[in-house]
Amino acid sequence: SLLGGRGGFPIDANDAAEHADPDEVHREFRAQIERAVTLGIEPTFLSSHDDVVARHLALFDVFLDVAEEYRLPIRHGYTLAGGALDAARLARQRGHFVPDATLNWDGTTDLESVIATLPVGVSEIIVHVAPPSDELRAVVSDATLRETTLANLESLRLNDIANRHDITLLGWSQIRDKVRNS
């Protein structure tokens, strides 16, 4: 059921969600986490590509179940079923940590002005970066933007920006540890 309607990789997130059996999704989440642990990688959060789990409530329930099982925070402020349900609210009702705000930084706007607009609380800034390579350009349509974003990010002094705005920079491992100790 994790294949798309044509029997291969799903065309998009909707195609994936339409065919996914929640039990199989649960087994796949667990298998990926267990594989990472076997390789010596300690997962810091749970996420799904293109918010596939937010396409159907049954998949989102599986997502939350696995996060609870492994005591992992979840990423993103999911909107279920195209905005019909507030997934962040549902996750919080089940006791999950969800960032207070999530935004994408495109790497070209002034990051300090973006940071200055963040609400009080824990915010996640999503950044898509990659070093220049022929492989990257062959696979993603926004390769140049990802390369530029990496160069811009490397030139910033994040600690200085954070200090000017009284912000504490956190990584997902710190958030995971807080979730596990609460």
VOSE-682030 format. One record per atom (N, C-alpha, C, O): residue number from 1; residue in one letter; x, y, z. Coordinates in steps of 0.2 Angstrom, whole numbers, plus 5000, padded with zeros to 4 digits. Each point is the difference from the previous one (the first is absolute). Example, Ala and Ser with C-alpha at 12.3 -4.5 7.8 and 13.67 -1.06 7.14 Angstrom:
2
   num   residuo     c1     c2     c3
     1         A   5066   4972   5039
     1         A   4996   5006   5000
     1         A   5004   5006   5000
     1         A   5005   4999   5003
     2         S   4993   5006   4993
     2         S   5004   5006   5001
     2         S   4996   5005   5003
     2         S   5003   5006   5001
This chain:
182
   num   residuo     c1     c2     c3
     1         S   5004   4994   5000
     1         S   4996   5006   5000
     1         S   5004   5006   5000
     1         S   4998   5006   4999
     2         L   5009   4994   5002
     2         L   5004   5006   5000
     2         L   5002   5002   4993
     2         L   5004   5005   4999
     3         L   4994   4991   4996
     3         L   5001   5002   4993
     3         L   4995   5004   4998
     3         L   4995   5001   5003
     4         G   5006   5003   4991
     4         G   4995   5004   4997
     4         G   4995   4996   4997
     4         G   5000   4994   4999
     5         G   4995   5010   4998
     5         G   4995   4996   4996
     5         G   5002   4997   4994
     5         G   4996   4995   4998
     6         R   5010   5006   4999
     6         R   5002   4997   4995
     6         R   5005   4994   5001
     6         R   5003   4997   4996
     7         G   4998   5002   5011
     7         G   5004   4994   5002
     7         G   5007   5002   5001
     7         G   5004   4996   5002
     8         G   4998   5010   4997
     8         G   5007   5002   5001
     8         G   5000   5006   5006
     8         G   4996   5000   5004
     9         F   5010   5004   4996
     9         F   5000   5005   5004
     9         F   4994   5005   4999
     9         F   4998   5001   4995
    10         P   4999   5001   5011
    10         P   4994   5005   4999
    10         P   5002   5006   4996
    10         P   5006   5002   5000
    11         I   4989   5000   4996
    11         I   5001   5006   4996
    11         I   5001   5006   5005
    11         I   5004   5005   4998
    12         D   4992   4996   5007
    12         D   5001   5005   5005
    12         D   4997   4998   5006
    12         D   4998   4994   5001
    13         A   5001   5011   5004
    13         A   4998   4998   5007
    13         A   4993   4998   5000
    13         A   4998   4995   5004
    14         N   4998   5007   4992
    14         N   4993   4998   5000
    14         N   4999   4993   4997
    14         N   4997   4996   5003
    15         D   5007   5002   4992
    15         D   5000   4993   4998
    15         D   5003   4996   5005
    15         D   4997   4994   5001
    16         A   5008   5008   5003
    16         A   5002   4995   5005
    16         A   4995   4999   5005
    16         A   4999   4995   5002
    17         A   4998   5011   5001
    17         A   4995   4999   5005
    17         A   4994   4996   4998
    17         A   4997   4997   5004
    18         E   5001   5004   4990
    18         E   4994   4996   4997
    18         E   5000   4993   5001
    18         E   4995   4996   5000
    19         H   5011   5001   4999
    19         H   5001   4993   4999
    19         H   5003   4997   5007
    19         H   5001   4994   5000
    20         A   5002   5010   5004
    20         A   5003   4998   5006
    20         A   4995   4997   5005
    20         A   4996   5003   5003
    21         D   5006   4991   4999
    21         D   4996   4996   5006
    21         D   5004   5002   5006
    21         D   5006   5000   5001
    22         P   4990   5003   5004
    22         P   5003   5002   5006
    22         P   5004   4995   5004
    22         P   5005   5002   5003
    23         D   4993   4992   4997
    23         D   5004   4995   5003
    23         D   5007   4999   4997
    23         D   5005   4999   5003
    24         E   4995   5002   4990
    24         E   5006   4999   4997
    24         E   5005   5006   5001
    24         E   5006   5000   5000
    25         V   4990   5006   5000
    25         V   5004   5006   5001
    25         V   5003   5000   5007
    25         V   5006   5002   5001
    26         H   4991   4995   5004
    26         H   5002   4999   5007
    26         H   5007   4996   5000
    26         H   5005   5001   5003
    27         R   4994   4993   4993
    27         R   5006   4995   5000
    27         R   5006   5004   4996
    27         R   5005   4999   5002
    28         E   4993   5005   4993
    28         E   5006   5003   4997
    28         E   5003   5005   5004
    28         E   5006   5001   5000
    29         F   4990   5003   5004
    29         F   5003   5005   5004
    29         F   5005   4997   5005
    29         F   5006   5002   5001
    30         R   4991   4992   5002
    30         R   5004   4997   5005
    30         R   5007   4997   4997
    30         R   5005   5000   5003
    31         A   4994   4997   4991
    31         A   5006   4997   4997
    31         A   5005   5005   4998
    31         A   5006   4999   5001
    32         Q   4992   5007   4997
    32         Q   5005   5005   4999
    32         Q   5003   5002   5006
    32         Q   5007   5002   5000
    33         I   4990   4999   5005
    33         I   5003   5002   5007
    33         I   5004   4995   5002
    33         I   5006   5002   5002
    34         E   4992   4992   4998
    34         E   5004   4994   5003
    34         E   5007   5000   4995
    34         E   5005   4998   5003
    35         R   4994   5003   4991
    35         R   5006   4999   4996
    35         R   5005   5006   5001
    35         R   5006   4999   5001
    36         A   4991   5007   5001
    36         A   5005   5005   5002
    36         A   5003   4999   5006
    36         A   5007   5001   5001
    37         V   4990   4996   5004
    37         V   5003   4998   5006
    37         V   5005   4995   5000
    37         V   5005   5000   5003
    38         T   4994   4995   4992
    38         T   5004   4995   4999
    38         T   5007   5002   4997
    38         T   5005   4998   5001
    39         L   4994   5008   4995
    39         L   5006   5003   4997
    39         L   5004   5005   5005
    39         L   5004   5003   4998
    40         G   4993   4997   5008
    40         G   5003   5005   5005
    40         G   4998   5007   4999
    40         G   5003   5004   5003
    41         I   4991   4997   4994
    41         I   4997   5007   4999
    41         I   4994   5000   5005
    41         I   4996   4996   5000
    42         E   5004   5009   5005
    42         E   4995   5001   5005
    42         E   4995   5005   4997
    42         E   5002   5006   5000
    43         P   4992   4992   4997
    43         P   4996   5005   4997
    43         P   4998   5006   5005
    43         P   5000   4999   5006
    44         T   4999   5007   4992
    44         T   4999   5006   5004
    44         T   4993   5002   4999
    44         T   4997   5004   5004
    45         F   4999   4994   4991
    45         F   4993   5002   4999
    45         F   4997   4996   4994
    45         F   5004   4996   4997
    46         L   4990   5004   5003
    46         L   4996   4996   4995
    46         L   4997   5005   4995
    46         L   4997   5005   5002
    47         S   5003   4993   4992
    47         S   4998   5005   4994
    47         S   4998   4995   4995
    47         S   5001   4994   4999
    48         S   4995   5009   4996
    48         S   4998   4996   4994
    48         S   5001   5005   4994
    48         S   4999   5006   5000
    49         H   5004   4991   4995
    49         H   5001   5004   4994
    49         H   4994   5003   4997
    49         H   4995   4996   4999
    50         D   5005   5010   4999
    50         D   4994   5003   4997
    50         D   4994   5000   5004
    50         D   4994   5000   4997
    51         D   5006   4999   5009
    51         D   4995   5000   5005
    51         D   4995   4995   4998
    51         D   4994   5001   5001
    52         V   5008   4993   4996
    52         V   4996   4994   4998
    52         V   4995   4999   5006
    52         V   4994   4998   4999
    53         V   5008   5001   5007
    53         V   4996   4998   5006
    53         V   4995   5005   5001
    53         V   4995   4998   5004
    54         A   5005   5008   4994
    54         A   4995   5005   5001
    54         A   4994   5000   4995
    54         A   4995   5003   5000
    55         R   5006   4992   4995
    55         R   4994   4999   4995
    55         R   4994   4996   5002
    55         R   4995   5001   4998
    56         H   5006   4995   5007
    56         H   4995   4996   5003
    56         H   5000   5000   5008
    56         H   5006   4998   5002
    57         L   4989   5002   5001
    57         L   5000   5000   5008
    57         L   5003   4993   5002
    57         L   5004   5000   5005
    58         A   4994   4995   4992
    58         A   5003   4993   5002
    58         A   5008   5000   5000
    58         A   5003   4997   5004
    59         L   4999   5006   4991
    59         L   5008   5000   4999
    59         L   5003   5005   5005
    59         L   5005   4998   5003
    60         F   4991   5007   4999
    60         F   5003   5005   5005
    60         F   5000   4996   5007
    60         F   5004   5001   5004
    61         D   4991   4995   4997
    61         D   4999   4997   5006
    61         D   5006   4995   5001
    61         D   5003   4999   5005
    62         V   4999   4998   4989
    62         V   5006   4995   5000
    62         V   5006   5004   5002
    62         V   5004   4998   5004
    63         F   4997   5008   4993
    63         F   5005   5004   5001
    63         F   5001   5002   5007
    63         F   5006   4999   5003
    64         L   4989   5003   5000
    64         L   5000   5001   5007
    64         L   5001   4994   5005
    64         L   5004   5001   5005
    65         D   4993   4994   4993
    65         D   5002   4993   5004
    65         D   5007   4999   5000
    65         D   5003   4998   5005
    66         V   5000   5002   4989
    66         V   5007   4999   4999
    66         V   5005   5005   5004
    66         V   5004   4998   5004
    67         A   4994   5008   4996
    67         A   5003   5005   5003
    67         A   5000   4999   5008
    67         A   5005   5001   5004
    68         E   4989   4997   4998
    68         E   4999   4998   5007
    68         E   5004   4994   5002
    68         E   5004   5000   5005
    69         E   4996   4995   4991
    69         E   5004   4993   5001
    69         E   5007   5002   5001
    69         E   5003   4997   5004
    70         Y   5000   5007   4992
    70         Y   5007   5001   5000
    70         Y   5002   5007   5004
    70         Y   5006   5002   5000
    71         R   4989   5001   5003
    71         R   5001   5006   5003
    71         R   5004   5005   4996
    71         R   5005   5003   5003
    72         L   4992   4999   4991
    72         L   5003   5004   4996
    72         L   4996   5006   4999
    72         L   4994   4999   4999
    73         P   5009   5007   5000
    73         P   4996   5006   4998
    73         P   4998   4999   4993
    73         P   5003   4997   4996
    74         I   4992   5007   5002
    74         I   4998   5000   4993
    74         I   5002   5007   4997
    74         I   5000   5005   5003
    75         R   5001   4994   4990
    75         R   5002   5007   4997
    75         R   4994   5002   4996
    75         R   4996   4996   4998
    76         H   5003   5011   5001
    76         H   4996   5003   4996
    76         H   4993   5001   5004
    76         H   4998   4996   5004
    77         G   4999   5009   4994
    77         G   4993   5002   5002
    77         G   4995   4997   4995
    77         G   4997   5004   4996
    78         Y   5002   4990   5004
    78         Y   4996   4997   4994
    78         Y   4993   5003   5000
    78         Y   4997   5001   5005
    79         T   5000   4999   4989
    79         T   4993   5002   4999
    79         T   4997   4994   4997
    79         T   5002   4998   4994
    80         L   4993   4999   5009
    80         L   4997   4994   4998
    80         L   4995   5001   4994
    80         L   4996   5005   5001
    81         A   5004   4990   4994
    81         A   4994   5000   4995
    81         A   5000   5007   4997
    81         A   4994   5003   5000
    82         G   5011   5000   4998
    82         G   5000   5007   4997
    82         G   4997   5006   5004
    82         G   4997   5004   4998
    83         G   5004   4995   5009
    83         G   4998   5006   5004
    83         G   4994   4998   5004
    83         G   4998   5004   5004
    84         A   4998   4991   4995
    84         A   4994   4998   5003
    84         A   5001   4999   5008
    84         A   4996   5001   5004
    85         L   5010   4996   4998
    85         L   5002   4999   5007
    85         L   5006   5003   5002
    85         L   5005   5000   4996
    86         D   4996   5002   5010
    86         D   5006   5003   5002
    86         D   5004   4994   5004
    86         D   4999   4999   5005
    87         A   5006   4999   4991
    87         A   5004   4994   5002
    87         A   5004   5002   5006
    87         A   5001   4996   5005
    88         A   5002   5010   4995
    88         A   5004   5002   5006
    88         A   4996   5000   5006
    88         A   5002   4998   5005
    89         R   4992   5004   4995
    89         R   4995   5000   5006
    89         R   4999   4993   5002
    89         R   5000   4998   5006
    90         L   4999   4997   4989
    90         L   4998   4993   5002
    90         L   5007   4997   5003
    90         L   4999   4996   5005
    91         A   5006   5006   4992
    91         A   5007   4997   5003
    91         A   5001   5003   5007
    91         A   5002   4996   5004
    92         R   4997   5010   4997
    92         R   5001   5003   5007
    92         R   4995   4997   5005
    92         R   5001   4999   5006
    93         Q   4993   4999   4992
    93         Q   4995   4997   5004
    93         Q   5002   4993   5002
    93         Q   4998   4998   5006
    94         R   5006   4999   4990
    94         R   5003   4993   5002
    94         R   5006   5001   5003
    94         R   5004   4995   5002
    95         G   4999   5011   5000
    95         G   5006   5001   5004
    95         G   5006   5001   4996
    95         G   5005   5000   5003
    96         H   4994   5001   4990
    96         H   5006   5001   4996
    96         H   5003   5007   5000
    96         H   4996   5005   5000
    97         F   5011   4995   5000
    97         F   5003   5007   4999
    97         F   4999   5001   4992
    97         F   5001   4996   4996
    98         V   4997   5010   5003
    98         V   4999   5003   4993
    98         V   5003   5007   5000
    98         V   4998   5004   5005
    99         P   5006   4998   4991
    99         P   5002   5007   5000
    99         P   4995   5005   5000
    99         P   4994   4999   4997
   100         D   5007   5007   5006
   100         D   4994   5005   5000
   100         D   5000   5003   4993
   100         D   4995   5003   4999
   101         A   5010   4997   4998
   101         A   5000   5003   4993
   101         A   5005   4996   4996
   101         A   5005   4998   5002
   102         T   4993   5002   4991
   102         T   5005   4996   4995
   102         T   5000   5005   4994
   102         T   4994   5001   4998
   103         L   5012   5000   5000
   103         L   5000   5004   4993
   103         L   5006   4997   4996
   103         L   5005   4998   5003
   104         N   4994   5003   4991
   104         N   5005   4999   4995
   104         N   5004   5006   4998
   104         N   4998   5005   4999
   105         W   5009   4994   5002
   105         W   5004   5006   4998
   105         W   5003   4998   4993
   105         W   5003   4995   4999
   106         D   4996   5009   4996
   106         D   5002   4999   4993
   106         D   5007   5002   4999
   106         D   5003   4998   4995
   107         G   5001   5004   5010
   107         G   5007   5001   4999
   107         G   5002   5007   4997
   107         G   5006   5002   5000
   108         T   4989   5002   4997
   108         T   5001   5006   4997
   108         T   4998   5006   5004
   108         T   5003   5005   4999
   109         T   4992   4994   5005
   109         T   4997   5006   5004
   109         T   5005   5001   5006
   109         T   5003   4995   5002
   110         D   4997   5010   5001
   110         D   5004   5002   5006
   110         D   4997   4996   5006
   110         D   4995   5001   5002
   111         L   5010   4994   5000
   111         L   4998   4995   5005
   111         L   4999   5004   5007
   111         L   4995   4998   5004
   112         E   5009   5007   4997
   112         E   4999   5004   5006
   112         E   4993   5003   5001
   112         E   4997   5000   5005
   113         S   5000   5003   4989
   113         S   4994   5003   5000
   113         S   4994   4995   5001
   113         S   4995   5001   5003
   114         V   5006   4993   4994
   114         V   4996   4994   5001
   114         V   5000   4998   5008
   114         V   4994   4999   5002
   115         I   5011   5000   5001
   115         I   5001   4999   5007
   115         I   4996   5005   5004
   115         I   4997   4998   5005
   116         A   5004   5008   4993
   116         A   4997   5005   5004
   116         A   4992   5000   5001
   116         A   4997   5003   5004
   117         T   5000   4993   4991
   117         T   4993   5000   5000
   117         T   4997   4994   5003
   117         T   4994   4999   5000
   118         L   5011   4996   5002
   118         L   4998   4994   5004
   118         L   4996   5001   5006
   118         L   5001   5005   5004
   119         P   4994   4991   4997
   119         P   4996   5001   5007
   119         P   5004   4997   5005
   119         P   5005   4997   4999
   120         V   4993   5005   5007
   120         V   5003   4997   5006
   120         V   4998   4993   5000
   120         V   4995   4998   4999
   121         G   5010   4998   5003
   121         G   4999   4993   5000
   121         G   5006   4996   4996
   121         G   5005   5003   4999
   122         V   4994   4991   5000
   122         V   5004   4996   4996
   122         V   4998   5000   4992
   122         V   4995   4998   4999
   123         S   5010   5005   4997
   123         S   4999   5000   4993
   123         S   5005   4996   4996
   123         S   5005   4999   5002
   124         E   4992   4998   4993
   124         E   5004   4996   4996
   124         E   5001   5004   4993
   124         E   4995   5002   4997
   125         I   5011   4999   5001
   125         I   5002   5003   4993
   125         I   5002   4994   4996
   125         I   5006   4998   5001
   126         I   4991   5001   4994
   126         I   5002   4994   4995
   126         I   5004   5003   4995
   126         I   4998   5005   4997
   127         V   5008   4992   5001
   127         V   5004   5003   4995
   127         V   5002   4994   4996
   127         V   5002   4995   5003
   128         H   4998   5006   4990
   128         H   5002   4995   4996
   128         H   5006   5002   4997
   128         H   5001   5004   4996
   129         V   5005   4992   5006
   129         V   5006   5002   4997
   129         V   5004   4994   4997
   129         V   4998   4994   5002
   130         A   5007   5007   4994
   130         A   5004   4995   4997
   130         A   5006   5003   4997
   130         A   5000   5005   4997
   131         P   5005   4991   5004
   131         P   5007   5002   4996
   131         P   4999   4999   4993
   131         P   4996   4996   4997
   132         P   5007   5008   4999
   132         P   4999   5000   4993
   132         P   5003   4993   4997
   132         P   5005   4997   5002
   133         S   4991   5000   4994
   133         S   5002   4994   4996
   133         S   4996   4998   4994
   133         S   4994   5003   5000
   134         D   5009   4994   4996
   134         D   4996   4998   4994
   134         D   4994   4995   5002
   134         D   4995   5000   4996
   135         E   5006   4996   5009
   135         E   4995   4995   5002
   135         E   4994   5004   5002
   135         E   4994   4999   4999
   136         L   5007   5006   5005
   136         L   4995   5004   5003
   136         L   4996   5004   4994
   136         L   4994   4999   5000
   137         R   5009   5004   4995
   137         R   4997   5003   4995
   137         R   4996   4995   4996
   137         R   4995   5002   4996
   138         A   5007   4992   5004
   138         A   4996   4995   4996
   138         A   4994   4997   5003
   138         A   4995   4998   4997
   139         V   5005   5003   5010
   139         V   4994   4997   5004
   139         V   4995   5006   5002
   139         V   4994   4998   4999
   140         V   5008   5008   5002
   140         V   4995   5005   5003
   140         V   5000   5006   4995
   140         V   5005   5002   4998
   141         S   4989   5000   5002
   141         S   4999   5006   4995
   141         S   5003   5007   5004
   141         S   5001   5005   4996
   142         D   4999   4995   5010
   142         D   5002   5006   5004
   142         D   5008   4999   5002
   142         D   5001   5003   5005
   143         A   5003   4994   4991
   143         A   5007   4999   5003
   143         A   5003   5006   5001
   143         A   5004   5001   5005
   144         T   4996   5004   4990
   144         T   5003   5006   5001
   144         T   4998   5004   5006
   144         T   5004   5003   5004
   145         L   4990   4997   4998
   145         L   4997   5003   5006
   145         L   5003   4997   5006
   145         L   5002   5003   5005
   146         R   4998   4990   4995
   146         R   5003   4997   5006
   146         R   5008   5001   5001
   146         R   5002   5001   5005
   147         E   5001   5000   4989
   147         E   5007   5001   5000
   147         E   5001   5008   5003
   147         E   5005   5001   5004
   148         T   4991   5003   4993
   148         T   5001   5007   5003
   148         T   4998   5001   5007
   148         T   5003   5004   5004
   149         T   4992   4992   4998
   149         T   4998   5000   5007
   149         T   5005   4998   5005
   149         T   5001   5003   5005
   150         L   5003   4992   4993
   150         L   5005   4997   5004
   150         L   5006   5005   5000
   150         L   5002   5002   5006
   151         A   4999   5002   4989
   151         A   5006   5005   5000
   151         A   4997   5006   5004
   151         A   5005   5002   5004
   152         N   4989   5000   4996
   152         N   4998   5005   5004
   152         N   5000   4998   5007
   152         N   5002   5004   5005
   153         L   4996   4990   4997
   153         L   4999   4998   5007
   153         L   5007   4999   5003
   153         L   5001   5002   5005
   154         E   5004   4996   4991
   154         E   5007   5000   5002
   154         E   5003   5006   5002
   154         E   5005   5001   5004
   155         S   4993   5005   4992
   155         S   5002   5006   5001
   155         S   4997   5004   5006
   155         S   5003   5005   5002
   156         L   4992   4992   5001
   156         L   4996   5004   5005
   156         L   5004   4998   5007
   156         L   5003   4994   5001
   157         R   4996   5010   5004
   157         R   5003   4999   5006
   157         R   4993   4998   5005
   157         R   4998   5005   5003
   158         L   5000   4989   4997
   158         L   4993   4999   5003
   158         L   5001   5001   5007
   158         L   4995   5002   5003
   159         N   5010   4996   5001
   159         N   5000   5002   5007
   159         N   5000   5007   5001
   159         N   4996   5002   5005
   160         D   5007   5002   4991
   160         D   4999   5008   5001
   160         D   4993   5002   4999
   160         D   4997   5004   5004
   161         I   5000   4993   4991
   161         I   4993   5002   4998
   161         I   4995   4998   5006
   161         I   4996   5004   5003
   162         A   5005   4990   5000
   162         A   4996   4997   5005
   162         A   5001   5004   5006
   162         A   4995   5002   5004
   163         N   5011   5000   4998
   163         N   5002   5004   5006
   163         N   4996   5007   4999
   163         N   4998   5003   5005
   164         R   5002   5000   4990
   164         R   4997   5007   4999
   164         R   4993   4999   5001
   164         R   4996   5005   5002
   165         H   5001   4990   4997
   165         H   4992   4999   5000
   165         H   4998   4996   5006
   165         H   4995   4997   5001
   166         D   5010   5001   5004
   166         D   4999   4996   5006
   166         D   4997   4994   4998
   166         D   4995   4998   5003
   167         I   5008   4998   4993
   167         I   4997   4994   4997
   167         I   5006   4994   5002
   167         I   5006   5001   5000
   168         T   4991   4994   5003
   168         T   5004   4994   5001
   168         T   5000   4995   4994
   168         T   4994   4998   4999
   169         L   5011   5001   4998
   169         L   5000   4995   4994
   169         L   5000   4993   5003
   169         L   5004   4998   5005
   170         L   4991   4998   4992
   170         L   5000   4993   5003
   170         L   5000   4995   4994
   170         L   4999   5002   4994
   171         G   5003   4992   5007
   171         G   5000   4995   4995
   171         G   4995   4995   5002
   171         G   4998   5000   5006
   172         W   5000   4996   4989
   172         W   4995   4995   5002
   172         W   5002   4995   5005
   172         W   4995   4997   5003
   173         S   5011   5002   4998
   173         S   5002   4995   5005
   173         S   4999   5003   5007
   173         S   4998   4996   5005
   174         Q   5003   5010   4996
   174         Q   4998   5004   5006
   174         Q   4992   4999   5001
   174         Q   4998   4999   5006
   175         I   4998   5002   4989
   175         I   4993   5000   5001
   175         I   4998   4993   5002
   175         I   4996   4999   5004
   176         R   5007   4996   4992
   176         R   4998   4993   5001
   176         R   5002   4998   5008
   176         R   4996   4997   5003
   177         D   5010   5005   4999
   177         D   5002   4999   5007
   177         D   4995   5003   5005
   177         D   4998   4997   5005
   178         K   5000   5009   4994
   178         K   4995   5003   5004
   178         K   4993   4996   5000
   178         K   4997   4999   5005
   179         V   5001   4999   4989
   179         V   4994   4996   4999
   179         V   5000   4994   5004
   179         V   4996   4998   5004
   180         R   5010   4999   4996
   180         R   5001   4993   5003
   180         R   5001   5001   5008
   180         R   4998   4995   5004
   181         N   5004   5011   4998
   181         N   5001   5001   5007
   181         N   4994   5003   5004
   181         N   5000   5002   5006
   182         S   4994   4999   4990
   182         S   4995   5004   5003
   182         S   4994   4995   5002
   182         S   4995   5002   5002
